[in-house]
Amino acid sequence: MLVTHISILPRTVLFLAVSSLLLTPALAMADVGPPPTDSRHFKTTEVTRHLKDLDAVVVTAIPLRDSYSDLSRPVALLAGERLDEVRASSLGETVAVLPGVQSSNFGPGVGRPIIRGLDGPRIAVLNNGLSSQDVSTVSQDHSPAVEPFLANQIEVLKGPSTLLYGSGAIGGVVNIVDGRIAEAPVGGFNGRAEMRLDGGDKHGNTNMFRIDAGNGSALSVHADGVYRNEKDYDTPKGRQVNSFIDTKSGSMGASFSGDFGFFGLSVARFHDSYGNPGEPGDPVAGDRGSWLRLHQDRYDLKAGLTDPWGEASALRFSLGHTQYDHIEFEGNEVGTTFGKRASEGRVEASFAFGGGWRTAFGVQGGDSTFQALGEESFVPKTNNKSIGVFGLAHNTFGLFQAEFGARGDQVKYDTDNGVTRNYHPGSLAFSGDLALSKQWRLTLNVDHAERAPVEEELFAKGPHIATLAYEVGRADLKKEKANQAELGLVFRNDWSDAKVSTYYSRYGNFIYLVDTGSTWFWDDGQRDLPVRQWSQANAIFHGIEGEATFHLAKNTSGSWDLRVFGDTVSGRLKNGGNLPRIVPARYGAELRWEDAGWRTSLSAKRYEKQNKVAVNETPTAGYTMVDAHLAYHIDVDSIAWEVFFDGNNLTNRDARVHTSFLKDDVMLAGRNYTAGLRMFF
C-alpha cells in the first residue's frame, strides 16, 4: 500500500491568510444577501456572529428539513455562540456537553462520541450527511477524520437512527455541517477567523479561518483551514507523556445556486498526528513512544432541485469519495499501516401531498475496501458493499403530530481469504408529539432497529496492541436487533425551558467482547495478552436524561440564566452481569451572565463513581470538574470581534475516564487555561 504524505496548510500559509483578512476591511464590508426562507436547501454558508436562539435552525440530518424546535425525535444541536464556547480538539469532547452524550478517551487526540452508553460501530459520524469514512470504529486509538473547529453546526440524533442512516447508526448519529458547498447564493465576502493559545497544561495553539464569497446570484466559493499544535499536557500527577496533537486540515468548495436549487463540489484534506499516551516510551533514555499519523483526501459532490414535482417538493443528491491512510509508529519504526478507499452516495426526494402529509424517500449506497498491513493487522483485507432504501411520512392532526418510517438494507462483506457474509437489516420507526398545552409537550418514540456486524467483530484474529489483547472474531455472528421505547416531556414558558426523557432498549444478539480467561504470548512486547472473543447475548439498556434552563433575571444588572442537567444509563446482559465500559452517571449546573457585550459562566459537572462493572473490569472513582468562561463581544462597522478566556478543571482534580482502555495510565488534563480572539466579518 502506498501512503501519501502531503504537507497541507502549513503554519505560514494559515497566518498569511488570517493576516490578509485583518487587512481587508473593505472586502468585509460587502453586502450579504438575505437568508432564504425555503429550508429544503439550507444556507449552511451564512456565518452567524452571535447566534443564541437555536429554535429556527434547520436540522439537515432529517430528510424533511424541519427546524430544531419542531422535532419530536431526540435531537440535540450545537451552533452559534454555544458551539464556539465548547469546541475542542476531538469531536467526542466537543459534543460531551450535551445530556446523554459523553466521550471515549485514548488521549486528547482521540475522542469518539458515546451516546446513551453506545459507541464505536453503533454511532455514525457524518460529514454533511455522508459517512466520515475513516477507520475510527476499528480500534479505540483511531481518531475520526473530522474537524469540530470548521463546523457551522453539529447535529446529534440520540437513539436508533438506522431508519435514516443504516446499520451503523443503531445508537445514534453525529453530523458535522460545515457549509463547504453553498446551497443558496452567497452575497459579498464573509467569514470568520480564530486564534487561541493554550496555557497551563497544554502550551499549544489552534488557529482557523473560513471564507465564503459570491456574487449574490449564482456562483459561491468557500475556503477554510485549521492548524493545531498542542504539546504534552500536565495532570495533577505530572506531565502526561506522549499526549501531543498536530493537526492540519482544510477544504475548498464551489457551487452554483438559484431558484432552481444548487449544484457544487468540494475537496478537503485532513492530516493528523498524535501520540498514544498509553505507550509513552522512555523519554529519559531517548526512546520515543507510539504515535499515529493519518491522512485523508475527501471529494464531495452535492446537488438539489427546488420544487421539481410542485410546491414544497425537493430532490437532493450527495456523493462522496475518500482516500484514507493511517500509519502507527513504534518510536520511529513503522508498526502497522491502515488504508481505506470508500465511495458513498445518497439520494433523497421529498413531497407534499393532500391532507397535510409530507413524505420523503431515499436510497443510500456505499462501497469500501479496508486493509491493514504490519504488526497490528489483525483484520484481513475486506470489501464492504451496502445499499439501503427508506421512506417516511409526517402529518399533524390538531394537537398531535406523527411520523412513520421504514428501511431495508443489504450489507455484504468479502475478505481476501475467501470468506463472504451477507446481512439484510431492517428498521421501523414511529415518532409522536402531543401538545398538552401552550407550555407542555409529550413525545413518544418507538423503534425497531437492526445492525450488521462490522469487520473487526467478524474477522479479527491477532494481537490488538491498542487494547493490549488478542482478539478473535466470529464469522457466524447474527444481526444485532434492538427494540426501544422513549417517553419525553418538554416544558417552555417565559422563565424556563426544560426537557426530560426516559428510554428502555432490549437488544437481541448484542455483540460485545468477552474475556475468555486464556492468554497469548506477545513476542515483540514480551508479555502475555488476554484472549478476548467477540460474542453475542441479549442485553438491556435503560436510562434517563434531562436539562432545564431558568431565566432568573433580565434587568439593568444584565441577563442571568441557570442551567441544570444530568444523565444516567445502565447496560447489562439479560441473563445477568454488567456490560463493560458503560459511562457513569453525571449531573451539573452552570450559571451564566450577559450584559453589554460581556458574558461569563461558571459551571460544575459531577461524574459519579462507576462500580457497576463487568467481569475483570475495575471500578473508576468519581470526580468533579469546575470550569469558567469569559468573553467580550463588540461590533465595529461590519466586523465583529470577540476576546475570550477559558479555565478548565480549576480545582485541579484527578480525573480518569471509565470508558477508556487506558484509564489506569492516562488521566485527564489538570488545571488549564485558554485565551483567544475571534473575528466575524
Backbone hydrogen bonds, N-H to C=O, Kabsch-Sander energy under -0.5 kcal/mol:
donor,donor_aa,acceptor,acceptor_aa,energy
4,T,2,L,-0.5
6,I,4,T,-0.6
14,L,10,P,-2.0
15,F,11,R,-2.6
16,L,12,T,-2.3
17,A,13,V,-2.3
18,V,14,L,-2.5
19,S,15,F,-2.7
20,S,16,L,-2.3
21,L,17,A,-1.5
22,L,18,V,-1.7
23,L,19,S,-1.2
24,T,21,L,-1.3
28,A,24,T,-1.6
29,M,25,P,-1.2
30,A,27,L,-1.8
39,S,37,T,-0.8
41,H,38,D,-0.7
44,T,42,F,-2.0
46,E,43,K,-0.8
48,T,46,E,-0.8
54,L,52,K,-0.7
57,V,54,L,-1.5
59,V,66,D,-2.4
60,T,58,V,-0.8
62,I,59,V,-1.2
65,R,62,I,-2.4
68,Y,57,V,-2.3
69,S,55,D,-2.1
70,D,67,S,-1.3
71,L,68,Y,-1.1
75,V,73,R,-1.3
76,A,156,V,-2.8
78,L,154,I,-2.2
80,G,152,N,-0.7
81,E,51,L,-2.4
82,R,79,A,-0.9
83,L,79,A,-1.1
84,D,80,G,-2.2
85,E,81,E,-1.7
86,V,82,R,-0.9
86,V,83,L,-0.7
87,R,83,L,-1.1
92,G,111,G,-2.8
94,T,90,S,-1.5
95,V,91,L,-2.2
96,A,92,G,-1.0
97,V,94,T,-0.7
98,L,95,V,-1.9
101,V,98,L,-1.9
102,Q,114,I,-2.7
104,S,112,R,-2.5
106,F,107,G,-1.1
106,F,110,V,-1.3
110,V,107,G,-1.6
114,I,102,Q,-3.2
115,I,118,L,-2.5
116,R,100,G,-2.7
116,R,114,I,-0.6
118,L,115,I,-1.8
122,R,119,D,-1.7
123,I,120,G,-1.7
124,A,122,R,-0.5
124,A,172,G,-2.2
125,V,123,I,-0.6
126,L,124,A,-0.6
126,L,174,V,-3.1
127,N,130,L,-3.7
128,N,126,L,-0.5
128,N,176,I,-2.6
130,L,127,N,-1.1
132,S,125,V,-2.2
138,V,135,V,-1.3
139,S,135,V,-0.7
142,H,139,S,-1.6
146,V,144,P,-1.6
150,L,147,E,-1.5
151,A,148,P,-1.4
152,N,177,V,-3.2
153,Q,177,V,-1.6
154,I,78,L,-2.5
155,E,175,N,-2.6
156,V,76,A,-2.9
157,L,155,E,-0.5
157,L,173,V,-2.5
158,K,74,P,-2.7
158,K,156,V,-0.7
159,G,171,G,-1.4
161,S,169,A,-2.7
164,L,161,S,-0.8
165,Y,161,S,-2.2
166,G,162,T,-2.1
169,A,166,G,-1.9
170,I,167,S,-0.8
171,G,122,R,-3.0
172,G,122,R,-0.8
173,V,157,L,-2.1
174,V,124,A,-2.7
175,N,155,E,-3.1
176,I,126,L,-2.5
176,I,174,V,-0.5
177,V,153,Q,-2.6
177,V,175,N,-0.6
178,D,176,I,-0.6
182,A,180,R,-0.6
188,G,186,V,-0.5
188,G,214,G,-1.7
190,N,212,D,-3.0
192,R,210,R,-2.1
193,A,679,M,-2.1
194,E,208,M,-2.4
195,M,677,L,-2.3
196,R,206,T,-2.3
197,L,675,A,-3.3
198,D,204,G,-3.1
199,G,197,L,-0.6
199,G,673,Y,-3.1
201,D,199,G,-1.4
202,K,199,G,-1.4
204,G,198,D,-1.0
205,N,229,N,-2.3
206,T,196,R,-2.0
207,N,227,Y,-2.7
208,M,194,E,-2.6
209,F,225,G,-2.0
210,R,192,R,-2.3
211,I,223,A,-3.0
212,D,190,N,-3.2
213,A,221,V,-2.3
214,G,188,G,-2.1
215,N,219,L,-1.5
216,G,186,V,-2.1
220,S,255,S,-2.4
221,V,213,A,-3.1
222,H,253,G,-2.5
223,A,211,I,-2.1
224,D,251,S,-2.1
225,G,209,F,-2.1
226,V,249,S,-3.0
227,Y,207,N,-2.7
228,R,247,T,-2.6
229,N,205,N,-2.8
230,E,245,I,-2.7
231,K,202,K,-1.4
235,T,238,G,-2.6
238,G,235,T,-1.6
240,Q,233,Y,-3.3
241,V,239,R,-1.2
243,S,240,Q,-0.8
245,I,230,E,-2.3
246,D,273,S,-2.6
247,T,228,R,-2.4
248,K,271,H,-3.0
249,S,226,V,-2.2
250,G,269,R,-2.3
251,S,224,D,-1.6
252,M,267,V,-2.4
253,G,222,H,-2.2
254,A,265,L,-2.3
255,S,220,S,-2.4
256,F,263,F,-3.0
257,S,218,A,-1.6
258,G,261,G,-2.4
261,G,258,G,-0.9
262,F,304,G,-2.4
263,F,256,F,-2.3
264,G,302,K,-2.8
265,L,254,A,-2.2
266,S,300,D,-2.4
267,V,252,M,-2.7
268,A,298,R,-2.7
269,R,250,G,-2.8
270,F,296,Q,-2.4
271,H,248,K,-2.8
272,D,294,L,-2.3
273,S,246,D,-2.6
274,Y,292,L,-2.1
275,G,244,F,-1.9
276,N,290,S,-2.4
279,E,276,N,-2.2
282,D,287,D,-1.9
285,A,282,D,-0.5
286,G,282,D,-0.5
286,G,283,P,-0.9
287,D,282,D,-2.8
288,R,286,G,-0.8
289,G,280,P,-0.6
290,S,279,E,-2.3
291,W,329,F,-1.7
292,L,274,Y,-2.9
293,R,327,I,-2.5
294,L,272,D,-3.0
295,H,325,D,-2.9
296,Q,270,F,-2.4
297,D,323,Q,-2.3
298,R,268,A,-2.8
299,Y,321,H,-2.6
300,D,266,S,-2.3
301,L,319,L,-2.7
302,K,264,G,-2.5
303,A,317,F,-2.4
304,G,262,F,-2.7
305,L,315,L,-2.7
306,T,260,F,-2.7
307,D,305,L,-0.5
307,D,313,S,-2.6
309,W,310,G,-0.5
310,G,307,D,-0.9
313,S,310,G,-1.4
314,A,350,S,-2.0
315,L,305,L,-1.9
316,R,348,E,-3.1
317,F,303,A,-3.0
318,S,346,R,-2.7
319,L,301,L,-2.5
320,G,344,E,-3.0
321,H,299,Y,-2.5
322,T,342,A,-2.8
323,Q,297,D,-2.4
324,Y,340,K,-2.8
325,D,295,H,-2.6
326,H,338,F,-2.4
327,I,293,R,-3.0
328,E,336,T,-3.1
329,F,291,W,-3.3
329,F,327,I,-0.6
330,E,333,E,-3.1
331,G,289,G,-1.0
331,G,329,F,-0.8
332,N,330,E,-0.6
333,E,330,E,-1.7
335,G,328,E,-3.1
336,T,328,E,-1.3
337,T,373,L,-3.1
338,F,326,H,-3.6
339,G,371,Q,-2.7
340,K,324,Y,-2.6
341,R,369,T,-1.9
342,A,322,T,-2.0
343,S,367,D,-2.2
344,E,320,G,-2.6
345,G,365,G,-2.7
346,R,318,S,-2.6
347,V,363,V,-2.5
348,E,316,R,-2.6
349,A,361,F,-3.0
350,S,314,A,-2.7
351,F,359,T,-2.4
353,F,357,W,-2.9
356,G,353,F,-0.7
357,W,354,G,-0.9
358,R,394,H,-2.5
359,T,351,F,-2.4
360,A,392,L,-2.3
361,F,349,A,-2.7
362,G,390,F,-2.5
363,V,347,V,-2.0
364,Q,388,G,-2.6
365,G,345,G,-2.4
366,G,386,S,-2.6
367,D,343,S,-2.4
368,S,384,N,-2.6
369,T,341,R,-2.3
370,F,382,T,-2.9
371,Q,339,G,-2.3
373,L,337,T,-2.7
375,E,335,G,-2.1
377,S,374,G,-1.7
378,F,376,E,-2.3
382,T,370,F,-2.4
383,N,414,D,-3.1
384,N,368,S,-3.1
385,K,412,K,-2.3
386,S,366,G,-2.4
387,I,410,Q,-1.8
388,G,364,Q,-3.0
389,V,408,G,-2.4
390,F,362,G,-2.4
391,G,406,A,-2.1
392,L,360,A,-2.4
393,A,404,F,-2.5
394,H,358,R,-3.0
395,N,402,A,-2.2
397,F,400,F,-4.3
398,G,396,T,-0.6
400,F,397,F,-1.8
401,Q,433,D,-2.5
402,A,395,N,-2.6
403,E,431,S,-2.4
404,F,393,A,-2.4
405,G,429,A,-2.0
406,A,391,G,-2.2
407,R,427,S,-2.2
408,G,389,V,-2.2
409,D,425,P,-2.6
410,Q,387,I,-2.4
411,V,423,Y,-2.7
412,K,385,K,-2.8
413,Y,421,R,-2.9
414,D,383,N,-2.2
415,T,419,V,-2.5
416,D,381,K,-1.9
418,G,415,T,-1.5
421,R,413,Y,-2.1
423,Y,411,V,-2.7
427,S,407,R,-2.5
428,L,448,H,-2.4
429,A,405,G,-2.2
430,F,446,V,-2.5
431,S,403,E,-2.4
432,G,444,L,-3.0
433,D,401,Q,-2.3
434,L,442,L,-3.1
435,A,399,L,-2.6
435,A,433,D,-0.5
436,L,434,L,-1.0
436,L,440,W,-1.3
437,S,440,W,-1.7
441,R,490,V,-2.4
442,L,434,L,-2.8
443,T,488,G,-2.6
444,L,432,G,-2.3
445,N,486,E,-2.4
446,V,430,F,-2.5
447,D,484,Q,-2.7
448,H,428,L,-2.8
449,A,482,A,-2.8
451,R,480,E,-2.8
458,L,454,V,-1.9
459,F,455,E,-3.2
460,A,456,E,-1.4
461,K,378,F,-2.9
462,G,471,E,-2.0
464,H,469,A,-3.8
465,I,463,P,-0.8
467,T,464,H,-0.8
468,L,464,H,-0.6
468,L,465,I,-0.6
469,A,464,H,-1.6
470,Y,530,P,-2.7
471,E,462,G,-2.3
471,E,469,A,-0.7
472,V,532,R,-2.1
473,G,460,A,-3.9
474,R,457,E,-2.2
477,L,474,R,-1.4
480,E,451,R,-2.9
481,K,508,G,-2.7
482,A,449,A,-3.1
483,N,506,R,-2.1
484,Q,447,D,-2.6
485,A,504,Y,-2.0
486,E,445,N,-2.5
487,L,502,T,-2.5
488,G,443,T,-2.7
489,L,500,V,-2.7
490,V,441,R,-2.8
491,F,498,A,-3.0
492,R,439,Q,-1.7
493,N,496,S,-2.4
497,D,549,T,-2.1
498,A,491,F,-3.0
499,K,547,E,-2.4
500,V,489,L,-2.1
501,S,545,E,-2.6
502,T,487,L,-2.3
503,Y,543,G,-2.2
504,Y,485,A,-2.1
505,S,541,F,-3.6
506,R,483,N,-2.4
507,Y,505,S,-0.5
507,Y,539,A,-3.4
508,G,481,K,-3.1
510,F,537,A,-2.1
512,Y,535,S,-2.2
514,V,512,Y,-0.5
514,V,533,Q,-2.9
516,T,514,V,-0.7
516,T,531,V,-2.4
520,W,529,L,-2.6
522,W,527,R,-3.2
523,D,521,F,-0.8
526,Q,522,W,-1.3
527,R,522,W,-1.3
529,L,520,W,-3.4
531,V,518,S,-2.6
532,R,470,Y,-2.7
532,R,530,P,-0.6
533,Q,514,V,-2.5
534,W,472,V,-2.6
535,S,512,Y,-2.9
537,A,510,F,-1.6
539,A,507,Y,-2.1
540,I,572,R,-2.9
541,F,505,S,-2.5
542,H,570,S,-1.8
543,G,503,Y,-1.9
544,I,568,T,-1.9
545,E,501,S,-2.4
546,G,566,G,-2.3
547,E,499,K,-2.3
548,A,564,V,-2.6
549,T,497,D,-3.1
550,F,562,L,-3.2
551,H,495,W,-2.7
551,H,549,T,-0.5
552,L,550,F,-1.3
552,L,560,W,-1.3
553,A,560,W,-1.4
555,N,558,G,-1.8
558,G,555,N,-2.1
559,S,594,E,-3.0
560,W,553,A,-2.9
561,D,592,R,-2.3
562,L,550,F,-2.4
563,R,590,E,-3.0
564,V,548,A,-2.7
565,F,588,G,-2.0
566,G,546,G,-2.1
567,D,586,R,-2.7
568,T,544,I,-2.1
570,S,542,H,-2.6
572,R,540,I,-2.2
573,L,577,G,-3.1
574,K,538,N,-2.7
576,G,573,L,-1.7
578,N,613,V,-0.5
579,L,571,G,-2.2
586,R,567,D,-2.6
587,Y,606,R,-1.9
588,G,565,F,-2.4
589,A,604,A,-2.1
590,E,563,R,-2.7
591,L,602,L,-2.5
592,R,561,D,-3.0
592,R,590,E,-0.5
593,W,600,T,-2.6
594,E,559,S,-1.9
595,D,598,W,-2.4
598,W,595,D,-2.4
599,R,631,A,-2.2
600,T,593,W,-2.4
601,S,629,H,-2.3
602,L,591,L,-1.9
603,S,627,D,-2.8
604,A,589,A,-2.3
605,K,625,M,-2.7
606,R,587,Y,-3.5
607,Y,605,K,-0.5
607,Y,623,Y,-3.1
608,E,585,A,-2.6
608,E,606,R,-0.6
610,Q,620,T,-2.3
611,N,609,K,-0.8
613,V,611,N,-1.4
617,E,614,A,-1.9
620,T,610,Q,-1.7
623,Y,607,Y,-2.0
625,M,605,K,-2.9
627,D,603,S,-2.1
627,D,625,M,-0.5
628,A,647,G,-2.8
629,H,601,S,-2.3
630,L,645,F,-2.3
631,A,599,R,-2.5
632,Y,643,V,-2.5
633,H,597,G,-2.6
634,I,641,W,-2.6
636,V,634,I,-0.5
636,V,639,I,-3.7
637,D,635,D,-0.5
639,I,636,V,-2.3
640,A,680,F,-3.1
641,W,634,I,-3.1
642,E,678,R,-2.4
643,V,632,Y,-2.2
644,F,676,G,-2.3
645,F,630,L,-2.8
646,D,674,T,-3.2
647,G,628,A,-2.5
648,N,672,N,-2.7
650,L,626,V,-2.9
652,N,649,N,-2.2
658,H,656,R,-0.6
660,S,657,V,-1.6
663,K,660,S,-1.1
665,D,662,L,-1.8
666,V,662,L,-2.8
668,L,655,A,-2.9
670,G,234,D,-2.8
672,N,648,N,-2.0
673,Y,199,G,-0.7
674,T,646,D,-2.5
675,A,197,L,-2.3
676,G,644,F,-2.3
677,L,195,M,-2.6
678,R,642,E,-3.2
679,M,193,A,-2.6
680,F,640,A,-2.8
681,F,191,G,-2.3
